[in-house]
Amino acid sequence: MKKLTINQIKKRLTEKPEDTFFLKELESDTRRGVQQLLRSQQKQREYDQELKQQFTNMNTYENSLKKEGYLRIAGIDEVGRGPLAGPVVAASVVLPDDFYLLGLTDSKKLSKQKRENYAAYIHENALAVGIGIATASEIDQHNIYEATKIAMSRALDNINYPCEYLLLDAMKLPVDLPQTSLIQGDSKSISIAAASVVAKVTRDEMMEDLAEVYPAYRFDNHMGYGTKDHLEALNKHGATKEHRKSFAPVKAIL
């Protein structure tokens, strides 16, 4: 029987990656290209298995709470505590029981493209999503910690869904709902991770809009963080109304 070409083998592996009989056959094919395909296939299977295990681990808190009778669990997270400009943005997300999105984790560990793809999937498949923001002036008025709680509370208010339990990333909210605060929760809870991604994409879009209003500051490049370019723009042009005037680098310039 005529051997398949490397491209034909690659196509078949793409279409039927779990065909164990075919994989066994390929092990005896001495062509270098075939063995490279097999190694690549093995690495992909191992990576996929890692993602599945990660997804299982990140559902631990949700599954435990559901066994206790809590069915409507909201994950809440924020982004934007550290920047010198722009709002702090929070998101609250309630996921359905059959939610499945391999690779979803802390938004900081994902590429921009993946975050945007994941955020779109979450918006489409979540039971409910709420967004809350606290402006730069509110951060100056209350301090960043209190402003973060304000943004999170607004995200919960805006979800318009009867939540029964809250999972939060390193925060507690003054609301009459049972809740658990998890350190690095966006790497431990799938609901918090979903909120982290939605909040990050939302805030990045806001900063990209502000970049058009204030082009000299290039907010779309650094999202308001204190990069060298941002500090140079601050020194040259002064602070905008979107800058956090209580933050030391901005305060020093003022």
ChimeraX commands (.cxc) that place a marker at each C-alpha (Angstrom):
marker #1 position 0.00,0.00,0.00 radius 0.5
marker #1 position 1.31,3.42,-0.94 radius 0.5
marker #1 position 2.41,5.46,2.01 radius 0.5
marker #1 position 0.54,8.65,2.81 radius 0.5
marker #1 position 2.42,11.89,2.27 radius 0.5
marker #1 position 3.41,14.05,5.23 radius 0.5
marker #1 position 0.66,16.55,4.35 radius 0.5
marker #1 position -1.93,13.76,4.13 radius 0.5
marker #1 position -0.85,12.43,7.51 radius 0.5
marker #1 position -1.00,15.93,8.99 radius 0.5
marker #1 position -4.52,16.40,7.62 radius 0.5
marker #1 position -5.69,13.07,9.03 radius 0.5
marker #1 position -4.18,13.80,12.44 radius 0.5
marker #1 position -5.99,17.14,12.46 radius 0.5
marker #1 position -9.31,15.52,11.56 radius 0.5
marker #1 position -8.93,12.49,13.87 radius 0.5
marker #1 position -6.36,13.31,16.56 radius 0.5
marker #1 position -7.49,10.42,18.80 radius 0.5
marker #1 position -7.23,7.65,16.19 radius 0.5
marker #1 position -5.00,5.36,18.29 radius 0.5
marker #1 position -4.73,2.67,15.60 radius 0.5
marker #1 position -3.44,5.20,13.07 radius 0.5
marker #1 position -1.04,6.67,15.63 radius 0.5
marker #1 position 0.33,3.19,16.34 radius 0.5
marker #1 position 0.90,2.64,12.64 radius 0.5
marker #1 position 2.83,5.89,12.37 radius 0.5
marker #1 position 5.25,4.84,15.10 radius 0.5
marker #1 position 6.86,2.40,12.67 radius 0.5
marker #1 position 7.16,5.05,9.92 radius 0.5
marker #1 position 10.82,6.03,9.93 radius 0.5
marker #1 position 10.41,9.27,8.01 radius 0.5
marker #1 position 11.69,12.22,10.01 radius 0.5
marker #1 position 8.68,14.36,9.14 radius 0.5
marker #1 position 6.28,11.70,10.41 radius 0.5
marker #1 position 8.13,11.35,13.71 radius 0.5
marker #1 position 8.09,15.14,14.13 radius 0.5
marker #1 position 4.32,15.09,13.57 radius 0.5
marker #1 position 3.96,12.36,16.20 radius 0.5
marker #1 position 5.99,14.32,18.75 radius 0.5
marker #1 position 3.96,17.43,18.03 radius 0.5
marker #1 position 0.75,15.44,18.40 radius 0.5
marker #1 position 1.91,14.03,21.72 radius 0.5
marker #1 position 2.79,17.50,23.04 radius 0.5
marker #1 position -0.63,18.78,21.99 radius 0.5
marker #1 position -2.37,15.89,23.76 radius 0.5
marker #1 position -0.37,16.58,26.92 radius 0.5
marker #1 position -1.19,20.29,26.71 radius 0.5
marker #1 position -4.89,19.56,26.19 radius 0.5
marker #1 position -4.83,17.26,29.21 radius 0.5
marker #1 position -3.22,19.99,31.31 radius 0.5
marker #1 position -5.94,22.44,30.25 radius 0.5
marker #1 position -8.67,19.94,31.14 radius 0.5
marker #1 position -7.12,19.36,34.55 radius 0.5
marker #1 position -6.79,23.10,35.08 radius 0.5
marker #1 position -10.45,23.60,34.19 radius 0.5
marker #1 position -11.47,20.83,36.61 radius 0.5
marker #1 position -9.37,22.37,39.40 radius 0.5
marker #1 position -10.83,25.83,38.77 radius 0.5
marker #1 position -14.35,24.48,39.21 radius 0.5
marker #1 position -13.60,23.10,42.68 radius 0.5
marker #1 position -15.12,25.99,44.65 radius 0.5
marker #1 position -18.18,26.23,42.40 radius 0.5
marker #1 position -18.85,22.48,42.57 radius 0.5
marker #1 position -18.46,22.44,46.34 radius 0.5
marker #1 position -20.90,25.33,46.75 radius 0.5
marker #1 position -23.43,23.69,44.44 radius 0.5
marker #1 position -23.35,20.57,46.62 radius 0.5
marker #1 position -24.27,22.84,49.54 radius 0.5
marker #1 position -27.28,24.09,47.56 radius 0.5
marker #1 position -25.92,27.36,46.13 radius 0.5
marker #1 position -26.81,27.29,42.44 radius 0.5
marker #1 position -26.44,30.94,41.39 radius 0.5
marker #1 position -22.82,31.79,42.12 radius 0.5
marker #1 position -21.33,35.10,40.98 radius 0.5
marker #1 position -17.60,35.48,40.44 radius 0.5
marker #1 position -16.41,39.07,40.92 radius 0.5
marker #1 position -13.05,40.60,40.02 radius 0.5
marker #1 position -11.55,43.96,39.14 radius 0.5
marker #1 position -8.76,45.39,37.04 radius 0.5
marker #1 position -7.00,48.73,37.13 radius 0.5
marker #1 position -5.87,49.29,40.70 radius 0.5
marker #1 position -2.31,50.17,39.73 radius 0.5
marker #1 position -2.54,52.60,36.79 radius 0.5
marker #1 position -2.04,56.35,37.13 radius 0.5
marker #1 position -5.03,57.10,34.89 radius 0.5
marker #1 position -8.44,55.75,34.04 radius 0.5
marker #1 position -11.09,54.00,36.10 radius 0.5
marker #1 position -10.98,50.81,38.11 radius 0.5
marker #1 position -13.36,48.37,36.41 radius 0.5
marker #1 position -15.08,45.35,37.96 radius 0.5
marker #1 position -17.19,42.56,36.48 radius 0.5
marker #1 position -19.55,40.04,38.02 radius 0.5
marker #1 position -20.31,36.84,36.13 radius 0.5
marker #1 position -22.69,33.93,36.75 radius 0.5
marker #1 position -21.85,30.86,34.67 radius 0.5
marker #1 position -24.18,27.98,33.75 radius 0.5
marker #1 position -23.50,24.41,34.92 radius 0.5
marker #1 position -22.46,23.32,31.44 radius 0.5
marker #1 position -20.01,26.18,30.87 radius 0.5
marker #1 position -16.82,24.86,29.24 radius 0.5
marker #1 position -13.93,27.01,28.11 radius 0.5
marker #1 position -10.50,25.42,28.25 radius 0.5
marker #1 position -7.64,27.81,28.95 radius 0.5
marker #1 position -9.73,30.35,30.86 radius 0.5
marker #1 position -7.64,31.72,33.74 radius 0.5
marker #1 position -6.33,34.97,35.21 radius 0.5
marker #1 position -6.64,37.59,32.46 radius 0.5
marker #1 position -3.04,38.74,33.01 radius 0.5
marker #1 position -1.82,35.34,31.80 radius 0.5
marker #1 position -3.71,35.55,28.49 radius 0.5
marker #1 position -2.82,37.32,25.26 radius 0.5
marker #1 position -4.95,40.27,24.15 radius 0.5
marker #1 position -6.50,38.20,21.36 radius 0.5
marker #1 position -7.38,35.33,23.70 radius 0.5
marker #1 position -8.87,37.71,26.26 radius 0.5
marker #1 position -11.09,39.28,23.63 radius 0.5
marker #1 position -12.17,35.89,22.26 radius 0.5
marker #1 position -12.86,34.56,25.75 radius 0.5
marker #1 position -14.76,37.70,26.78 radius 0.5
marker #1 position -17.02,37.39,23.74 radius 0.5
marker #1 position -17.67,33.73,24.57 radius 0.5
marker #1 position -18.42,34.57,28.21 radius 0.5
marker #1 position -20.86,37.33,27.26 radius 0.5
marker #1 position -22.61,34.93,24.90 radius 0.5
marker #1 position -22.78,31.94,27.25 radius 0.5
marker #1 position -22.96,33.32,30.80 radius 0.5
marker #1 position -26.27,33.43,32.64 radius 0.5
marker #1 position -25.55,37.02,33.60 radius 0.5
marker #1 position -22.77,39.63,33.38 radius 0.5
marker #1 position -22.55,42.93,35.25 radius 0.5
marker #1 position -20.01,45.75,34.86 radius 0.5
marker #1 position -19.16,48.37,37.47 radius 0.5
marker #1 position -16.67,51.23,37.37 radius 0.5
marker #1 position -15.23,53.78,39.78 radius 0.5
marker #1 position -13.81,56.86,38.08 radius 0.5
marker #1 position -10.44,58.48,38.63 radius 0.5
marker #1 position -12.11,61.24,40.67 radius 0.5
marker #1 position -13.85,58.65,42.85 radius 0.5
marker #1 position -10.50,56.93,43.39 radius 0.5
marker #1 position -9.05,60.27,44.53 radius 0.5
marker #1 position -12.05,60.90,46.76 radius 0.5
marker #1 position -12.25,57.50,48.47 radius 0.5
marker #1 position -8.78,55.87,47.92 radius 0.5
marker #1 position -8.15,52.95,45.58 radius 0.5
marker #1 position -9.20,50.21,48.02 radius 0.5
marker #1 position -12.60,51.75,48.72 radius 0.5
marker #1 position -13.07,52.67,45.05 radius 0.5
marker #1 position -12.43,49.04,44.13 radius 0.5
marker #1 position -15.21,47.96,46.50 radius 0.5
marker #1 position -17.49,50.58,44.92 radius 0.5
marker #1 position -16.76,49.23,41.42 radius 0.5
marker #1 position -17.36,45.65,42.56 radius 0.5
marker #1 position -20.62,46.58,44.30 radius 0.5
marker #1 position -21.79,48.33,41.14 radius 0.5
marker #1 position -20.90,45.27,39.07 radius 0.5
marker #1 position -23.06,43.17,41.40 radius 0.5
marker #1 position -25.90,45.72,41.26 radius 0.5
marker #1 position -25.74,45.77,37.47 radius 0.5
marker #1 position -25.87,42.02,37.02 radius 0.5
marker #1 position -29.68,42.00,37.40 radius 0.5
marker #1 position -29.66,38.38,38.50 radius 0.5
marker #1 position -30.69,36.78,41.83 radius 0.5
marker #1 position -27.25,35.67,43.07 radius 0.5
marker #1 position -27.01,33.35,46.06 radius 0.5
marker #1 position -23.28,33.32,46.72 radius 0.5
marker #1 position -20.25,35.45,45.82 radius 0.5
marker #1 position -16.71,34.37,45.00 radius 0.5
marker #1 position -14.35,37.35,45.03 radius 0.5
marker #1 position -10.69,37.94,44.31 radius 0.5
marker #1 position -9.11,39.08,47.59 radius 0.5
marker #1 position -12.02,41.33,48.60 radius 0.5
marker #1 position -15.23,41.25,50.65 radius 0.5
marker #1 position -18.29,43.34,49.91 radius 0.5
marker #1 position -20.67,44.92,52.43 radius 0.5
marker #1 position -23.71,43.07,51.07 radius 0.5
marker #1 position -26.10,40.61,52.68 radius 0.5
marker #1 position -24.90,37.60,50.71 radius 0.5
marker #1 position -22.62,34.73,51.75 radius 0.5
marker #1 position -19.24,35.15,50.12 radius 0.5
marker #1 position -15.71,33.78,49.96 radius 0.5
marker #1 position -12.62,35.89,49.33 radius 0.5
marker #1 position -9.85,34.00,47.53 radius 0.5
marker #1 position -6.27,35.21,47.28 radius 0.5
marker #1 position -5.36,34.97,43.56 radius 0.5
marker #1 position -8.93,33.90,43.00 radius 0.5
marker #1 position -8.70,34.48,39.25 radius 0.5
marker #1 position -6.35,31.48,39.10 radius 0.5
marker #1 position -8.47,29.32,41.43 radius 0.5
marker #1 position -12.10,29.91,40.44 radius 0.5
marker #1 position -13.54,29.71,36.93 radius 0.5
marker #1 position -16.21,32.29,37.82 radius 0.5
marker #1 position -13.64,34.80,39.09 radius 0.5
marker #1 position -11.44,34.13,36.05 radius 0.5
marker #1 position -14.39,34.87,33.77 radius 0.5
marker #1 position -15.02,38.14,35.65 radius 0.5
marker #1 position -11.31,38.99,35.40 radius 0.5
marker #1 position -11.32,38.59,31.61 radius 0.5
marker #1 position -14.52,40.58,31.12 radius 0.5
marker #1 position -13.28,43.39,33.38 radius 0.5
marker #1 position -9.88,43.54,31.65 radius 0.5
marker #1 position -11.31,43.66,28.13 radius 0.5
marker #1 position -13.88,46.27,29.19 radius 0.5
marker #1 position -11.24,48.51,30.78 radius 0.5
marker #1 position -8.82,48.14,27.86 radius 0.5
marker #1 position -11.56,49.25,25.48 radius 0.5
marker #1 position -12.24,52.28,27.68 radius 0.5
marker #1 position -8.55,53.20,27.69 radius 0.5
marker #1 position -8.37,52.80,23.91 radius 0.5
marker #1 position -11.27,55.24,23.64 radius 0.5
marker #1 position -9.46,57.67,25.95 radius 0.5
marker #1 position -6.39,57.38,23.72 radius 0.5
marker #1 position -8.41,59.03,20.96 radius 0.5
marker #1 position -9.47,61.85,23.30 radius 0.5
marker #1 position -5.93,62.36,24.65 radius 0.5
marker #1 position -3.60,61.12,21.87 radius 0.5
marker #1 position -0.47,62.63,23.46 radius 0.5
marker #1 position -0.65,60.14,26.34 radius 0.5
marker #1 position -0.98,56.97,24.21 radius 0.5
marker #1 position -3.28,55.30,26.72 radius 0.5
marker #1 position -3.87,52.45,24.27 radius 0.5
marker #1 position -0.19,51.44,24.65 radius 0.5
marker #1 position 0.02,51.27,28.44 radius 0.5
marker #1 position -3.62,51.38,29.62 radius 0.5
marker #1 position -2.75,54.13,32.10 radius 0.5
marker #1 position 0.11,52.36,33.88 radius 0.5
marker #1 position 3.18,54.35,34.82 radius 0.5
marker #1 position 5.43,53.47,31.91 radius 0.5
marker #1 position 8.35,55.64,30.83 radius 0.5
marker #1 position 6.35,57.03,27.88 radius 0.5
marker #1 position 3.40,57.82,30.12 radius 0.5
marker #1 position 5.53,59.63,32.71 radius 0.5
marker #1 position 7.23,61.65,29.96 radius 0.5
marker #1 position 3.82,62.67,28.60 radius 0.5
marker #1 position 2.71,63.63,32.10 radius 0.5
marker #1 position 5.76,65.82,32.59 radius 0.5
marker #1 position 5.30,67.44,29.20 radius 0.5
marker #1 position 1.52,67.93,29.09 radius 0.5
marker #1 position 0.40,67.76,32.71 radius 0.5
marker #1 position -2.47,65.68,34.08 radius 0.5
marker #1 position -5.86,65.16,32.45 radius 0.5
marker #1 position -9.14,64.73,34.31 radius 0.5
marker #1 position -8.65,60.98,33.84 radius 0.5
marker #1 position -5.47,60.97,35.92 radius 0.5
marker #1 position -5.54,59.89,39.55 radius 0.5
marker #1 position -4.26,62.99,41.29 radius 0.5
marker #1 position -3.84,61.23,44.63 radius 0.5
marker #1 position -1.29,58.81,43.13 radius 0.5
marker #1 position 2.29,59.84,43.91 radius 0.5
marker #1 position 3.73,60.23,40.36 radius 0.5
marker #1 position 0.78,62.42,39.31 radius 0.5
marker #1 position 0.76,64.29,42.60 radius 0.5
marker #1 position 4.46,65.08,42.23 radius 0.5
marker #1 position 3.90,66.63,38.80 radius 0.5
marker #1 position 0.96,68.69,40.04 radius 0.5
marker link #1:1,2 radius 0.2
marker link #1:2,3 radius 0.2
marker link #1:3,4 radius 0.2
marker link #1:4,5 radius 0.2
marker link #1:5,6 radius 0.2
marker link #1:6,7 radius 0.2
marker link #1:7,8 radius 0.2
marker link #1:8,9 radius 0.2
marker link #1:9,10 radius 0.2
marker link #1:10,11 radius 0.2
marker link #1:11,12 radius 0.2
marker link #1:12,13 radius 0.2
marker link #1:13,14 radius 0.2
marker link #1:14,15 radius 0.2
marker link #1:15,16 radius 0.2
marker link #1:16,17 radius 0.2
marker link #1:17,18 radius 0.2
marker link #1:18,19 radius 0.2
marker link #1:19,20 radius 0.2
marker link #1:20,21 radius 0.2
marker link #1:21,22 radius 0.2
marker link #1:22,23 radius 0.2
marker link #1:23,24 radius 0.2
marker link #1:24,25 radius 0.2
marker link #1:25,26 radius 0.2
marker link #1:26,27 radius 0.2
marker link #1:27,28 radius 0.2
marker link #1:28,29 radius 0.2
marker link #1:29,30 radius 0.2
marker link #1:30,31 radius 0.2
marker link #1:31,32 radius 0.2
marker link #1:32,33 radius 0.2
marker link #1:33,34 radius 0.2
marker link #1:34,35 radius 0.2
marker link #1:35,36 radius 0.2
marker link #1:36,37 radius 0.2
marker link #1:37,38 radius 0.2
marker link #1:38,39 radius 0.2
marker link #1:39,40 radius 0.2
marker link #1:40,41 radius 0.2
marker link #1:41,42 radius 0.2
marker link #1:42,43 radius 0.2
marker link #1:43,44 radius 0.2
marker link #1:44,45 radius 0.2
marker link #1:45,46 radius 0.2
marker link #1:46,47 radius 0.2
marker link #1:47,48 radius 0.2
marker link #1:48,49 radius 0.2
marker link #1:49,50 radius 0.2
marker link #1:50,51 radius 0.2
marker link #1:51,52 radius 0.2
marker link #1:52,53 radius 0.2
marker link #1:53,54 radius 0.2
marker link #1:54,55 radius 0.2
marker link #1:55,56 radius 0.2
marker link #1:56,57 radius 0.2
marker link #1:57,58 radius 0.2
marker link #1:58,59 radius 0.2
marker link #1:59,60 radius 0.2
marker link #1:60,61 radius 0.2
marker link #1:61,62 radius 0.2
marker link #1:62,63 radius 0.2
marker link #1:63,64 radius 0.2
marker link #1:64,65 radius 0.2
marker link #1:65,66 radius 0.2
marker link #1:66,67 radius 0.2
marker link #1:67,68 radius 0.2
marker link #1:68,69 radius 0.2
marker link #1:69,70 radius 0.2
marker link #1:70,71 radius 0.2
marker link #1:71,72 radius 0.2
marker link #1:72,73 radius 0.2
marker link #1:73,74 radius 0.2
marker link #1:74,75 radius 0.2
marker link #1:75,76 radius 0.2
marker link #1:76,77 radius 0.2
marker link #1:77,78 radius 0.2
marker link #1:78,79 radius 0.2
marker link #1:79,80 radius 0.2
marker link #1:80,81 radius 0.2
marker link #1:81,82 radius 0.2
marker link #1:82,83 radius 0.2
marker link #1:83,84 radius 0.2
marker link #1:84,85 radius 0.2
marker link #1:85,86 radius 0.2
marker link #1:86,87 radius 0.2
marker link #1:87,88 radius 0.2
marker link #1:88,89 radius 0.2
marker link #1:89,90 radius 0.2
marker link #1:90,91 radius 0.2
marker link #1:91,92 radius 0.2
marker link #1:92,93 radius 0.2
marker link #1:93,94 radius 0.2
marker link #1:94,95 radius 0.2
marker link #1:95,96 radius 0.2
marker link #1:96,97 radius 0.2
marker link #1:97,98 radius 0.2
marker link #1:98,99 radius 0.2
marker link #1:99,100 radius 0.2
marker link #1:100,101 radius 0.2
marker link #1:101,102 radius 0.2
marker link #1:102,103 radius 0.2
marker link #1:103,104 radius 0.2
marker link #1:104,105 radius 0.2
marker link #1:105,106 radius 0.2
marker link #1:106,107 radius 0.2
marker link #1:107,108 radius 0.2
marker link #1:108,109 radius 0.2
marker link #1:109,110 radius 0.2
marker link #1:110,111 radius 0.2
marker link #1:111,112 radius 0.2
marker link #1:112,113 radius 0.2
marker link #1:113,114 radius 0.2
marker link #1:114,115 radius 0.2
marker link #1:115,116 radius 0.2
marker link #1:116,117 radius 0.2
marker link #1:117,118 radius 0.2
marker link #1:118,119 radius 0.2
marker link #1:119,120 radius 0.2
marker link #1:120,121 radius 0.2
marker link #1:121,122 radius 0.2
marker link #1:122,123 radius 0.2
marker link #1:123,124 radius 0.2
marker link #1:124,125 radius 0.2
marker link #1:125,126 radius 0.2
marker link #1:126,127 radius 0.2
marker link #1:127,128 radius 0.2
marker link #1:128,129 radius 0.2
marker link #1:129,130 radius 0.2
marker link #1:130,131 radius 0.2
marker link #1:131,132 radius 0.2
marker link #1:132,133 radius 0.2
marker link #1:133,134 radius 0.2
marker link #1:134,135 radius 0.2
marker link #1:135,136 radius 0.2
marker link #1:136,137 radius 0.2
marker link #1:137,138 radius 0.2
marker link #1:138,139 radius 0.2
marker link #1:139,140 radius 0.2
marker link #1:140,141 radius 0.2
marker link #1:141,142 radius 0.2
marker link #1:142,143 radius 0.2
marker link #1:143,144 radius 0.2
marker link #1:144,145 radius 0.2
marker link #1:145,146 radius 0.2
marker link #1:146,147 radius 0.2
marker link #1:147,148 radius 0.2
marker link #1:148,149 radius 0.2
marker link #1:149,150 radius 0.2
marker link #1:150,151 radius 0.2
marker link #1:151,152 radius 0.2
marker link #1:152,153 radius 0.2
marker link #1:153,154 radius 0.2
marker link #1:154,155 radius 0.2
marker link #1:155,156 radius 0.2
marker link #1:156,157 radius 0.2
marker link #1:157,158 radius 0.2
marker link #1:158,159 radius 0.2
marker link #1:159,160 radius 0.2
marker link #1:160,161 radius 0.2
marker link #1:161,162 radius 0.2
marker link #1:162,163 radius 0.2
marker link #1:163,164 radius 0.2
marker link #1:164,165 radius 0.2
marker link #1:165,166 radius 0.2
marker link #1:166,167 radius 0.2
marker link #1:167,168 radius 0.2
marker link #1:168,169 radius 0.2
marker link #1:169,170 radius 0.2
marker link #1:170,171 radius 0.2
marker link #1:171,172 radius 0.2
marker link #1:172,173 radius 0.2
marker link #1:173,174 radius 0.2
marker link #1:174,175 radius 0.2
marker link #1:175,176 radius 0.2
marker link #1:176,177 radius 0.2
marker link #1:177,178 radius 0.2
marker link #1:178,179 radius 0.2
marker link #1:179,180 radius 0.2
marker link #1:180,181 radius 0.2
marker link #1:181,182 radius 0.2
marker link #1:182,183 radius 0.2
marker link #1:183,184 radius 0.2
marker link #1:184,185 radius 0.2
marker link #1:185,186 radius 0.2
marker link #1:186,187 radius 0.2
marker link #1:187,188 radius 0.2
marker link #1:188,189 radius 0.2
marker link #1:189,190 radius 0.2
marker link #1:190,191 radius 0.2
marker link #1:191,192 radius 0.2
marker link #1:192,193 radius 0.2
marker link #1:193,194 radius 0.2
marker link #1:194,195 radius 0.2
marker link #1:195,196 radius 0.2
marker link #1:196,197 radius 0.2
marker link #1:197,198 radius 0.2
marker link #1:198,199 radius 0.2
marker link #1:199,200 radius 0.2
marker link #1:200,201 radius 0.2
marker link #1:201,202 radius 0.2
marker link #1:202,203 radius 0.2
marker link #1:203,204 radius 0.2
marker link #1:204,205 radius 0.2
marker link #1:205,206 radius 0.2
marker link #1:206,207 radius 0.2
marker link #1:207,208 radius 0.2
marker link #1:208,209 radius 0.2
marker link #1:209,210 radius 0.2
marker link #1:210,211 radius 0.2
marker link #1:211,212 radius 0.2
marker link #1:212,213 radius 0.2
marker link #1:213,214 radius 0.2
marker link #1:214,215 radius 0.2
marker link #1:215,216 radius 0.2
marker link #1:216,217 radius 0.2
marker link #1:217,218 radius 0.2
marker link #1:218,219 radius 0.2
marker link #1:219,220 radius 0.2
marker link #1:220,221 radius 0.2
marker link #1:221,222 radius 0.2
marker link #1:222,223 radius 0.2
marker link #1:223,224 radius 0.2
marker link #1:224,225 radius 0.2
marker link #1:225,226 radius 0.2
marker link #1:226,227 radius 0.2
marker link #1:227,228 radius 0.2
marker link #1:228,229 radius 0.2
marker link #1:229,230 radius 0.2
marker link #1:230,231 radius 0.2
marker link #1:231,232 radius 0.2
marker link #1:232,233 radius 0.2
marker link #1:233,234 radius 0.2
marker link #1:234,235 radius 0.2
marker link #1:235,236 radius 0.2
marker link #1:236,237 radius 0.2
marker link #1:237,238 radius 0.2
marker link #1:238,239 radius 0.2
marker link #1:239,240 radius 0.2
marker link #1:240,241 radius 0.2
marker link #1:241,242 radius 0.2
marker link #1:242,243 radius 0.2
marker link #1:243,244 radius 0.2
marker link #1:244,245 radius 0.2
marker link #1:245,246 radius 0.2
marker link #1:246,247 radius 0.2
marker link #1:247,248 radius 0.2
marker link #1:248,249 radius 0.2
marker link #1:249,250 radius 0.2
marker link #1:250,251 radius 0.2
marker link #1:251,252 radius 0.2
marker link #1:252,253 radius 0.2
marker link #1:253,254 radius 0.2
view
